[in-house]
């Protein structure tokens, strides 16, 4: 299925960040389901042992359904993202030396600007797979329910849900526009969507209300948020996901200032 974003000629060209993360500017995005790659019986048993160990250390981990990337192809005027359904536990394949295939995650993020400049970033909570790491609001993409399709509209809806669940901000999925697609560590694919600016005080108030509503009953996915407008500001925060520094550098670049909203008009 296809996104309704502009063609590359009207947006950013594919760009290498020099930090092992490749970015592709907004363009039509096709999502094609494929069969999952074969995993041997021995590797499946090893993955089960790794999962039992990790779940014992962090009971909040959930072995839910996710999708993995089986291919990302730049074709004339469009990107084609091939995907397959898999269980979250199979991320453990990355810990097994010599396995012929290691899953590449597919995730969405929201670049939520605040009026006056800056993007919202959050620090992952204790119940997440990477506590203390800073990232954009977002999360792993799940396979569609029976009879439904995974398309760009589904990615928009998922991104809007993540923004509400992690920050407390409600956003119309139709207002989220494709900003970039990234390919980073382990071949993980990020679909990055840009939202319209919101006052900083509103963002902080919604997040504080969300934390208060969860107190004593659940762990927040993002336990702290900050507003940043340059990669230099990230150094003071702590560890980050691989895409965050280059994404912020690209967002803040002077050439971006005039066209960062091309995909939302």
N, C-alpha and C positions, 0 to 999 in steps of 0.2 A: 504494500500500500504506500501511498506517496504523500509527502508533505506539500503545503501550498506556499512554501517560502520562495524568495526570488532566486533566479539563476545566478551562477557564479559571476557572470559578467556584470551584474548589478550589485554585487556584494564583495566580500573579502575573498581573495584567492587562497588556495591552500597554502599553509605556511608552516615551516619548521621552526620551533622555538629554540633549538639548540639545547634543550634540556630533556631530551628523550621523549618529548611529547609533541605529537604532530597535530596541527589544527587545520580543519577544513572549514571554509566560510559557508554561510547559509546557502543552501541550494536544495532542490527537490531531493527527498530522502525516501527511498523505497525500502520496505522491510519484507524479507522473504524467509519463510520458515523452512528449515532443513531438518534432517534427522540428526540426532546427537552423535558425535564420534564414538567409536567403540572404546570401551574401557574394559580391560581384562578382568577376570575373576580375582586374580591376585591383587590387582590395584584396587578393586572395589573393597576387598577385605581390609586392605591397608587404610583406605579412606574411612571406613567404618571405625577403625581403631583410633585414628586421628580425631574423628568427630567425638567419640566417647570421651577422649581426653580433654578436648577443648570445651565440650559442654559441661563436663564436671568442674572445670575451672571457672566457667562463666555460664551459669544456668539460664541466663537471659537469652543466650543464643537460640535461634529458631531455624530449624532445618526446613525452611519453606521452599516453594517452587520459585525459581528464577529463570532468566534466559541468559544464554551465553552466546558470544559472537563466534560464528563459524566462518566469517569472511566479511571484509569491507573493501569494496571495489569502487574506485573512481571511474565512472563512465562519462561520456560526453554529456555535460549539462546536468549530471545527477550523481548521487552516492547510492550504492546498493549495500544495505546491511543485511547479511544473512545471519539467522539466529536459530537456536534450538533450545527446547526446554530441558532443564536439569534441576537437580536438588542442590540447595546451598552447600551441603556438606562436601560436594565435589571440589570445592576450592582447595581441599586438602591435597589434591593432586600436585599442587605447587610445591609441596614438601617432600615429594617422592622423586628421587633422582632417577633419570633414565626413562621416565614415562614418555611415550611418543606424543602425547597431547596433553596440554594443560589448559583449563578453561579460561577464557577471556570474558570478564564481566561486561554487562551492558547496564548503564545507569543514566539517570537524568539529573540535572541540576537546574536551579533557578538563579540567574543573576538578578538579584533584587537591589536596584539602586535606591538611594535615599536622596531626597531633594537637597540640593546643595553639593552633591558629590559623594562618592563612596559606594561600596557594595557591602551587603550584609554577608558576613562569614560567621561560622559557628564552630565551637569546640565539641567534639563528640563526647557523649556521656559514658559513664562507667559500664553500662550494660551493652555497649556496642562492641563490634569486633576490634575497633582501634581506639580505645579510650584516649582522650587528650589530643587527638589530631584535629586540626582545623580544616574546614572544607566549606563549600557552598551548600546551602540547603538542597537536599535531594536524596536519592536512594536507588537501590537496585530495581531493575524492571522485572516484573513478574509476567509469566505467560498469560494469555487471555483465557477467559472461561470458555467452556465448551460452546461452540457455535458462534463465538465472537472472533474478531480479527485484531491482530496487533498492527496498528497503523499510527500515523503521526498524531491523529486526534487522541488516540489512547495514551500516547506519550505525554501530550499536553495535560490530559486529565490526571495522570499519575504525578506529574510535576506539581500541579496545583494541590493535590492531596499532601504531598511531601511538605510543601510550603506551609500548609495549615497545621500539619502534625508536628513540625519541628520549630516553627516560628510563631504560629498562631495567626498568620495572615491569610485571609480569604482572598482568592484571586480567581477571576473568570478564566477558565482554561483557554478560551478563544482569544484572550488578550496576550497570551504567552507566544512569543515568536522565536523561531530558531535563530540562534546567534552563532553557534559553531558546533562542530562535531570534533571530538578529540580522540586520539589513539595514543595511549600511554603505556605504563608499566604492565607487563604480561599481555600486551595487546588489548587491555581494557578499553572499552568504547564509552565515551561520555557524550550524551546529547544535551547540549547546554541551551537553555531557553531564557530569554530576557523578558523581564516584567517591566511595567511602567513604574516610575519613581513614586515613593511613599515617604512622608515626613519621618525623620529619624525617631522623633518622640513617639509616633504611632507604632513603629516597629518595636521599640523597646517596651512600650506598655503592653503590647499584645504578647510579647515573649514572656514578660514577667507574669502576666495573667495565666498564661499556659503553664508555667512552672508552678504557680500557686495551686492550680487545679489538679496537678499531678502529685503534689506533696503527700507522701505517706502511702501512695497506692501504685505508683509507677515511676520508673527512671526516665528522665528526659533523653531524647536522642541527641539534642544539642543543649548542653548544660549552660553554655555561655555564648553570647554573641558580641561582635564588634563590627564597626564600620571602617573599612579600609579603602584607600584610593590609590595606593601604589604598592609595588612588591616590597619596598623598603620597610613598610609598616608591618609586614608579616613576620619579619625577623624577630620582633619583640614578642610575638605571640607564642611561638613554639613550633613543633612539627606540623607539617601540612601535607595534604594529599599532593600527588605529583603534578596535577594539572593546575593547581591554584596559582603559583607564582607566574607561570607563562600566561595563564588566562587573564590575570590582573594586569600584567604588563601590556598585553594586547588591548585590553579594555581601556587602559589609561593612555595609550599611545596617542600623540597629537593627530595622527592620520585617522584614528578611530573616532575622534570627538565629533566629526561632522557626519559620520555615516553609521554609528553604532546602532541607530534606530532604523536603518534601511529595512530590516526584516520585520518591522512592526508597522509599516505603512503600506 
